[in-house]
Amino acid sequence: MVSEIFLLGFQHLDNFKILIFSLILLIHILTVCENFLVMALAQISQNLQSPMFFFLQQLSVSDLLQSVVIVPTLLRTVINEGAKIPLIGCIVQLYFFGVTEALQSFLLTVMSYDRYLAICNPLRYSSLMSHRVCVKLIAISWLLALSVTSVTQIPAATQEFCNQNTINHFFCDYFPLLELSCSDTSLARILTIALSTPVILFPFMLIIGSYICIAHEILKIVSSIGRQKAFSTCSSHLAVVSIFYGTLIVTYMVPRRNQSQTISKLLSLLYTVVTPFINPMIYSLKSADMKNALKNVLQ
C-alpha cells in the first residue's frame, strides 16, 4: 500500500530553477505581509468598520491560509525537482485547499450581496447589513465550506492506493489524487461534480444576478460622477470575482483532454499563488479608505 505521494511539480527548469524559486518565495512573503496588513488595518482602523471591510478581512484570512497550505510544497517541488509527501499529509493539504476554495466562493457571493444592498437599497442598508447579520453570514460561509469539503474528502481519504504514487502536479489536487487509486472512484467523482453546483455554479449565478441588478440601478443615476462613484465601489470585487471564477471554471470544468497538463498546472499556479497575492493589492489600490487608514497608521 502506498504511504507516500511523489509530486513531480514543474520539470526541466534547469538554469531557471533558482530564479523561479526566488520569485515564488518573494510572492509568498509579500502575500503573507499584504494579507496580515489588510487584516490588521480592518481590525484597528475606525474608518474600516463597514461590512465590506469585515468581509474583506475574512477573504484575507482565506487567501493567507491557501498560500500557507500550497506554497511551501510548491517551493520544495521547484528546488528539488519533485517532492515527497506522506499520504495523510497529502489528504490534509487537499482538505484545507478545498476549504479555502469553497470559502472564497461563498465570501465573494456575500460581498456581492453587500454591494447589491449598498447600491440598490441604500436607505435600508444599515439595518439589513448590521454587524450581527455580517457575523452570521461569515459563520454560515465557514460552516458550509468546512462541511461541504468534508463530504467530498471522505471518499478520497478512504480510497486504496496500492501501485502508483506519482502525481504530475505541484500539490495534492483532487482528481490527480483519485487517478492513483486502485479502487472504485465513481462515487467520489459523482459526489464532487454534484457538490460543485452549490459551491461554484450557484454562487457564481447569484453574483451575476447581483451585478445585473447593480448595473441596472447604476444606469438610472443621472450624474456621471455618481455613476462613476457607484461603479468604483464594485470594480475591485468584480475584478477578484473574474479572476477567481475564470481560472476555477477553466481548470475544473473544461474536460481534461482539452488542455495539457502544463496548462493545467499554470492555471493552478494562477489561482493558488498569484490570486492570494493580487487580491489585497486590488482592494488596497482601489480603496481610498484603505489607503487613508494605512497613512494614519504610518504617521
C-alpha positions in Angstrom: 0.0 0.0 0.0 1.2 3.5 -0.9 2.2 5.6 2.1 3.9 8.5 0.3 3.0 10.6 -2.7 5.6 12.0 -5.0 4.7 15.3 -6.6 6.5 16.0 -9.9 5.9 19.7 -9.9 7.5 21.6 -12.9 10.1 19.5 -14.6 13.2 20.5 -16.6 13.6 24.0 -15.1 17.4 23.7 -15.4 19.1 27.1 -15.0 15.8 28.9 -14.2 15.2 26.8 -11.0 16.8 29.3 -8.6 15.1 32.3 -10.3 11.6 30.7 -10.2 12.1 29.6 -6.6 13.2 33.1 -5.6 10.2 34.6 -7.4 7.7 32.3 -5.8 9.2 32.8 -2.4 9.1 36.6 -2.8 5.4 36.4 -3.9 4.7 34.2 -0.9 6.4 36.6 1.6 4.5 39.6 0.1 1.3 37.7 0.2 1.6 36.9 3.9 2.6 40.6 4.6 -0.2 42.1 2.5 -3.0 39.9 3.9 -1.8 40.4 7.5 -1.7 44.2 6.8 -5.3 44.1 5.5 -6.5 42.1 8.5 -4.7 44.4 10.9 -6.0 47.6 9.3 -9.6 46.3 9.1 -9.3 45.4 12.8 -7.7 48.6 14.3 -8.9 51.4 11.9 -12.2 53.2 12.8 -12.7 54.1 9.2 -12.7 50.5 8.1 -15.5 49.2 10.3 -18.0 48.8 7.4 -19.4 45.4 6.4 -17.3 45.5 3.2 -14.0 45.6 5.1 -15.3 43.0 7.5 -15.8 40.6 4.6 -12.5 41.7 3.1 -10.8 40.7 6.3 -12.2 37.2 6.1 -11.2 37.0 2.4 -7.6 37.8 3.5 -7.8 35.0 6.1 -8.8 32.6 3.3 -6.0 33.9 1.0 -3.4 33.6 3.7 -4.5 30.1 4.6 -4.4 29.0 1.0 -0.9 30.4 0.4 0.5 28.8 3.6 -1.1 25.4 2.6 0.2 25.3 -1.0 3.3 27.4 -1.5 5.8 25.5 0.9 5.1 22.3 -1.1 5.4 24.2 -4.4 8.8 25.6 -3.3 10.1 22.1 -2.5 9.0 20.7 -5.9 10.8 23.6 -7.6 14.1 23.4 -5.8 14.3 19.6 -5.6 12.5 18.9 -9.0 9.8 17.0 -7.1 8.8 16.4 -3.5 7.6 13.5 -1.4 4.7 14.0 1.0 3.0 11.4 3.3 -0.3 10.2 2.0 -2.1 11.5 5.1 -0.3 14.9 4.6 -1.5 14.9 1.0 -5.1 14.4 2.1 -4.8 17.1 4.8 -3.4 19.5 2.3 -6.2 18.7 -0.1 -8.8 19.2 2.6 -7.6 22.7 3.6 -7.2 23.7 0.0 -10.8 22.7 -0.6 -11.9 24.7 2.4 -10.2 27.8 1.2 -11.7 27.5 -2.3 -15.2 26.9 -1.1 -14.9 29.7 1.5 -13.7 32.2 -1.1 -16.7 31.3 -3.3 -19.1 31.9 -0.5 -17.4 35.1 0.6 -17.4 36.6 -2.8 -21.1 35.8 -3.0 -21.7 37.5 0.4 -19.7 40.5 -0.8 -21.7 40.8 -4.0 -24.9 40.8 -1.8 -23.4 43.5 0.3 -22.7 45.7 -2.8 -26.2 45.0 -4.1 -27.8 46.3 -0.9 -25.5 49.3 -0.7 -26.4 50.4 -4.3 -29.9 49.1 -4.8 -31.3 49.6 -1.3 -29.1 52.3 0.4 -31.8 53.6 2.8 -32.2 50.2 4.5 -28.5 49.1 4.1 -27.5 49.8 7.7 -30.4 47.7 9.1 -30.2 44.9 6.6 -26.4 44.6 6.9 -25.9 45.1 10.6 -22.8 43.7 12.4 -24.9 40.8 13.7 -26.0 39.9 10.2 -22.4 40.1 8.9 -21.2 37.7 11.6 -24.0 35.3 10.8 -23.1 35.4 7.1 -19.4 34.7 7.8 -20.3 31.9 10.2 -22.5 30.3 7.6 -19.8 30.6 5.0 -17.2 28.9 7.2 -19.7 26.2 8.2 -20.7 25.4 4.6 -17.0 25.4 3.4 -15.9 23.0 6.2 -18.9 20.7 5.8 -19.0 20.5 2.0 -15.3 19.9 1.8 -15.6 17.2 4.4 -18.3 15.4 2.4 -16.0 15.4 -0.7 -12.8 14.5 1.1 -14.2 11.4 2.9 -14.5 9.3 -0.3 -11.0 10.4 -1.3 -9.5 9.6 2.1 -11.0 6.1 2.1 -9.6 5.1 -1.3 -7.0 2.4 -1.6 -3.6 3.4 -3.1 -1.6 0.4 -3.9 0.5 0.8 -7.1 1.3 4.3 -8.5 2.3 7.1 -6.2 3.3 9.9 -8.6 1.2 13.0 -9.3 2.1 15.3 -12.1 1.3 18.4 -10.2 2.8 20.7 -7.6 0.2 20.0 -4.8 -2.3 17.3 -3.9 -5.2 18.2 -6.1 -8.4 16.2 -6.0 -8.7 14.5 -9.4 -4.9 13.8 -9.9 -5.0 12.0 -6.5 -8.1 10.0 -7.5 -6.3 8.8 -10.6 -3.8 7.0 -8.4 -6.5 5.0 -6.7 -6.8 1.2 -7.4 -10.4 1.1 -6.0 -13.6 2.4 -7.5 -13.6 6.2 -7.7 -17.0 6.7 -9.3 -18.8 7.7 -6.1 -16.1 10.3 -5.3 -16.2 11.8 -8.8 -20.0 11.9 -8.9 -20.2 13.5 -5.4 -17.6 16.1 -6.3 -19.4 17.0 -9.6 -22.8 17.2 -7.7 -21.4 19.5 -5.0 -19.7 21.8 -7.5 -23.1 23.2 -8.3 -23.9 24.7 -4.8 -20.2 25.6 -4.3 -19.2 27.1 -7.6 -22.1 27.5 -10.1 -24.9 28.6 -7.8 -22.8 31.3 -6.1 -21.4 32.4 -9.5 -25.0 32.7 -10.8 -26.0 34.7 -7.7 -23.1 37.1 -8.2 -24.0 37.6 -11.9 -27.6 38.3 -10.9 -26.5 40.8 -8.3 -24.4 42.7 -10.8 -27.2 42.7 -13.4 -29.3 44.5 -10.8 -26.5 46.8 -9.8 -25.8 47.7 -13.4 -29.5 48.4 -13.9 -29.5 50.7 -10.8 -26.3 52.5 -11.9 -27.7 53.3 -15.3 -30.6 55.1 -13.6 -28.2 57.6 -11.9 -28.3 60.9 -13.8 -25.0 62.3 -12.7 -21.9 60.8 -14.4 -19.9 61.4 -11.2 -22.5 59.5 -9.3 -22.3 56.6 -11.8 -18.5 56.6 -11.6 -18.6 56.5 -7.8 -21.1 53.7 -7.7 -19.1 51.6 -10.2 -15.8 52.2 -8.4 -17.3 50.6 -5.2 -17.9 47.4 -7.2 -14.9 47.3 -9.6 -12.5 45.7 -7.1 -14.9 43.0 -6.2 -15.7 42.4 -9.9 -12.0 42.0 -10.8 -11.4 39.5 -8.0 -14.6 37.5 -9.0 -13.5 37.4 -12.6 -10.0 36.1 -11.8 -11.3 33.5 -9.2 -14.2 32.0 -11.1 -12.5 32.3 -14.5 -9.5 30.2 -13.5 -11.6 27.8 -11.4 -14.1 27.1 -14.2 -11.4 26.6 -16.8 -9.3 24.4 -14.6 -12.0 22.1 -13.2 -14.9 22.3 -15.7 -13.2 22.2 -19.0 -12.6 18.5 -19.9 -9.0 17.5 -19.2 -8.5 16.1 -22.6 -8.9 19.6 -24.0 -5.9 21.0 -22.0 -2.4 19.8 -21.5 -1.0 19.1 -18.0 1.3 22.0 -18.3 -1.6 24.4 -19.0 -3.5 22.9 -16.1 -0.6 23.4 -13.7 -0.1 27.0 -14.9 -3.8 27.8 -14.3 -3.5 26.2 -10.8 -0.4 28.3 -10.2 -2.5 31.4 -11.1 -5.3 30.8 -8.5 -3.2 29.2 -5.7 -0.2 31.6 -5.8 -1.0 34.7 -7.8 -4.6 35.3 -6.8 -3.9 35.5 -3.0 -1.1 37.9 -3.8 -3.1 40.3 -6.0 -6.4 40.3 -4.1 -5.1 42.7 -1.3 -3.4 44.8 -4.0 -6.6 45.2 -6.0 -8.7 46.2 -2.9 -5.9 48.4 -1.5 -5.2 50.3 -4.7 -8.9 50.9 -5.4 -10.0 51.8 -1.9 -9.3 55.4 -0.7 -10.4 54.3 2.8 -7.8 51.6 2.9 -5.0 54.0 1.7 -6.0 56.6 4.3 -6.0 54.0 7.1 -2.5 52.9 6.1 -1.3 56.6 6.0 -2.7 57.2 9.5 -1.0 54.1 10.9 2.3 55.0 9.3 2.1 58.6 10.6 
